[in-house]
Amino acid sequence: MKSETAPATGNEESLKRSVEHLKDAAEELLRTTADETREGWHRARATLGGKARALTSDVSERTRDFAEDARELGDKGQRLVRQYPWAAIGIGAGLGLLAGFLIRRR
């Protein structure tokens, strides 16, 4: 069975955009404070840069873990549908009827 990478979801894209925004803000802070010569600024810049890199790495790792878990769950669901096709058809029909009743009530 060939495993394909699932496309990114909206939440994943939103998270990536947030991290990119944080990274851009941190880099801008680093650029604007580059002219400061005091020791405190240098420590703050180094700390912020390290935290931004750690956050980016952590989010990237968590995203990969989430995608892997989702693929495994999808594969398990696919195996169950292939193992019990009539049960899957019955569940699908039942959910379709329920959705139809709910839509009709509107």
C-alpha positions as a printed Julia matrix, in Angstrom:
106×3 Matrix{Float64}:
   0.0    0.0    0.0
   1.54   3.28  -1.11
   1.35   6.12   1.41
   0.73   9.59   0.04
   1.2   12.84   1.86
  -2.13  14.46   2.64
  -2.59  18.12   1.64
  -2.24  20.69   4.39
  -5.41  21.58   6.26
  -6.56  25.08   7.07
  -5.48  24.76  10.7
  -2.04  23.59   9.69
  -1.67  26.49   7.27
  -2.86  28.91   9.94
  -0.31  27.54  12.39
   2.45  27.83   9.8
   1.46  31.43   9.06
   1.49  32.25  12.78
   4.95  30.78  13.21
   6.2   32.62  10.13
   4.75  35.85  11.52
   6.5   35.27  14.85
   9.72  34.47  13.06
   9.46  37.61  10.91
   8.73  39.77  13.96
  11.68  38.29  15.84
  13.99  38.82  12.87
  12.79  42.43  12.56
  13.52  42.96  16.26
  16.96  41.49  15.76
  17.62  43.81  12.8
  16.4   46.94  14.61
  18.42  46.22  17.72
  21.56  45.27  15.81
  22.97  48.75  16.29
  22.71  48.62  20.08
  26.03  47.83  21.73
  24.99  47.19  25.3
  25.5   43.71  26.7
  21.82  43.29  27.63
  20.71  43.81  24.05
  23.13  41.21  22.79
  21.89  38.65  25.32
  18.25  39.46  24.52
  18.88  39.14  20.8
  20.62  35.79  21.24
  17.88  34.47  23.51
  15.07  35.59  21.2
  16.82  34.12  18.18
  17.29  30.79  19.95
  13.67  30.67  21.1
  12.38  31.47  17.63
  14.46  28.66  16.12
  13.32  26.25  18.84
   9.66  27.19  18.28
   9.95  26.72  14.54
  11.6   23.35  15.01
   9.03  22.23  17.6
   6.06  23.24  15.46
   7.56  21.55  12.43
   8.09  18.33  14.4
   4.57  18.4   15.84
   3.13  18.98  12.37
   4.98  15.94  11.03
   3.79  13.85  14.0
   0.19  14.97  13.47
   0.33  14.19   9.75
   1.79  10.74  10.46
  -0.94  10.01  13.04
  -3.63  11.15  10.6
  -2.22   8.89   7.87
  -2.16   5.91  10.25
  -5.75   6.6   11.32
  -6.84   6.87   7.68
  -5.11   3.59   6.84
  -6.82   1.89   9.79
 -10.21   3.22   8.67
  -9.55   2.01   5.15
  -8.67  -1.47   6.42
 -11.86  -1.6    8.49
 -13.99  -0.58   5.51
 -12.35  -3.26   3.37
 -12.78  -5.84   6.13
 -16.45  -4.98   6.81
 -17.83  -3.42   3.61
 -21.53  -3.98   4.4
 -21.21  -2.4    7.82
 -19.52   0.61   6.21
 -22.34   0.88   3.65
 -24.94   0.68   6.43
 -23.2    3.33   8.51
 -22.88   5.59   5.49
 -26.55   5.15   4.61
 -27.58   5.85   8.21
 -25.51   9.01   8.34
 -26.96  10.08   5.0
 -30.51   9.61   6.29
 -29.72  11.52   9.47
 -28.21  14.39   7.47
 -31.25  14.39   5.19
 -33.65  14.59   8.12
 -31.68  17.41   9.7
 -31.53  19.39   6.47
 -35.24  18.82   5.81
 -36.16  20.23   9.23
 -34.64  23.58   8.35
